Amino acid sequence: MRVKIRRADQKKAHWELYSDHTGEFAQRLPPDKADYVVWADLKDYKLPSGKHLKGGSEVTVHIEDIAVRYEIGLHLTW
């Protein structure tokens, strides 16, 4: 699945990456306090059964301390 990340004060994604086969992904961010928006881009993606997945809501993440590892989740539906 393609995952996109942008700073909350920007319009376009700055980072674009793919999750692994279990849906996990990781991205290092600049060492500053900021809000980021994370979402799954599922355009043209479908399950082997033929069902199309739909991304859930965008997730806003507030990064306060870059030395800390933050874990977030994205929920998908079909």
N, C-alpha and C positions, 0 to 999 in steps of 0.2 A: 504494500500500500504506500502511496506517495504521501508524505507529510510535509506541510509547509509552515514556516515560521516567519513572523515579521514583528518589528517593534510596533507597539500599539499606536504610536504617533505617525506611522507610515501606512501607505496604501497597498504596496506590493510586497510579496514575500521576499525576504532577503536570503533565507535558507530553504533548500528543497532537498529532501532526503527520502530514502525508502526504508520501511520497516523490514525486519526479518520475517521468517516464516511463522513466528509466533506473535507478530504484531509489535514487537519491541523496537525502539529506536533511541538513539542518543545524539545530542548535539551540544557542543561547547559554545557558550555565548561570551560576548565581551565582558570584561571585568568591571561592570558598572551597574548601578541600581537602575532597573527599568521594568516596564511592563511589556510583555510579549503576547502575541496572539498565535495560537497553534491550531491547525485544522488538518483534516484528512481530505485530500483531493482524490475523489473516487470516480471521476469522469471516465467512462469507458471501462470501468473495472467491474467484473462480475465473478461470482463464485463458480466452481466447476459444475454445480447443479443448474447454472444458467440464470440464477437470481442476481439482480443488480443490487449492489450495496449502496446505501445512502449515508453520507456523513452526518453526524450529529451536529450539535452546536459547536461553534468555535470556543476554544478554551482560552481565557486570559490568565496569564501567569505573572505574578509580581515577584521579581527577583530582587531580594534585599541583600543577600550575601553570596557572592559568586563562588566562595570557597565551599559552599554547601551543595550537596547533590539534591536536586528537586525531582520528584517523581509525579507525573501527571497521567491522566487517562483520557482517552477519546472513545466515545461510545458510537458504534455503528449500527444501522438498522437495514432491513431489506423490505 
